[in-house]
Amino acid sequence: MPGGFDQTGSGAPESIIVGDNTPAPEPPPIRQLSAPDLKALLESGAAIELVDVRTEEERAIASIGGARLLDQAYHDALLLRDRDTPLVFQCHHGIRSQHAAEYFRSMGFRNLCNLRGGIDAWSSLVDTSVPRY
């Protein structure tokens, strides 16, 4: 079905079918970004969205400047963005943010990064004034 999902029952992951019935190209893999690399990226002034997928309570304990909490409104706004928008996801240790990046990849986003080690790595390797918890 044009514009639908390939439901071949092959057991393989479903792929999006484009108008001519060919599978759309799979988005590139999610890049793992170290805390020092994220610091360099932020200092370069690159236009990125730094997405914090933790809870409000966790964010109150420790945060990275410029990060925005992924609430429903921000989620919905991101889905309206160009699929090449650079998104960097972060959480406490990098697990939840990886899942969030995978979700946005499934939505067609192509320029995705996950902060390896999360804010814990940021606190240890970049800014020791950010509390560890």
N, C-alpha and C positions, 0 to 999 in steps of 0.2 A: 504494500500500500504506500503510495507516495507520501512523504512527510511523516510516515508512521515508524514503527519499530519492526525490525527483522525478527519475526517470530518463527524461525525455522525449526525450533525444538532440538537444535543440535547440541544443546548444553553449553555452547559458547556464549560469552556475554553478548547481549543484544547490542546491535549497532544502529545508529540513526541512518535512515534511508533518505537520500536526497531525491529531488524531483525526477531524475532519470533512472531511478531504481538502483543506483550504485551506492555502496556504503560511504558515508562521509568520512574523511580522513580522521583518524584518531588523534586527539590533542596530544601534544608532547608530554613526556613524564613531568612529574612535580620535582623541581630542583630542591635539594636539601642545602640550606644556607647556614653557615656557621654564624655564631654571634658576632665575631670580629668582621665577617663579611657583611652582615647586616649593618653594623656600625658604619663601615666604609660606604655602603650604599646610601644610607641616610645622610651622611656627611657630604656625599657628592651632589645632593640636591635632586637626585632622580625622582621623577614623579611616580610614586608607588602608593598603594593603599596598604597600610599596615593594619591587619585585622586581628584583633584579640578575641579569641573564642572562649575565654574563661568566664566565670561568673562575675557578677558585680562585686561580690564579697572578696574574691581573689584579687580583682583589679584594685580594690581599695587597699590591699596589702602592698602590692608592688605593680608597677607599670613601666612601660617603655614610652618615652615621649613621642607623640605623634600617632600612637596606636589608637584605634577606635574599637570600642566594644561591639561585637556582632550581635545586635539585637534584631528584632523582626524588621524594623524600619530600615536599618542599614543593609540587612540581607536583601530586602526587596529592592532597595536602591542599587545595590551591586548587580543584581540580576538585569537591570536596565542598562548597565555599562557595556561598552564595547568589549568583545570577547578577548581582545589583546591587551586589556588593561592589566598592568602588573599588580598582582595581589601577593602579599606576603602574610602568611598566617602564623600566629604564635599562641601558645598556651603555656601551661606550667612546665611540662617536660617534652613536648613535641608530638604527643600521641593524638590528642583531640584535634590539634591544628592540622595534622596530616589527614585525618578523616574529613575535616572541613575542606581542605584543599582538594581531596578526591571528589567530594560532592560538587564543588565548583568546576572541576575538570569534567565531570559527567554532564554539567550544564553547558559545556562547550568552551569554557575559558582555557586559553592557551599559554598564558604567561604567569605560572604559579610557582611559588616558593613556600617552603615550610622552614621555620626556624628550628634547626636541629638542636635538641636539648631545651627548647623553650626559654622562658624567662629565667629559669634556674641557670642555664648556661650564660645568659646575658649578665646575670648577677655575679657569676663566678669569673667570667672572662672579659667583660667589658666595663661594667659599672657596679663596683662593690657597694655603692651607697644604696642600691636597690635591694630591699630586704629579700632574703631567701626564706622560704616557708615549706 
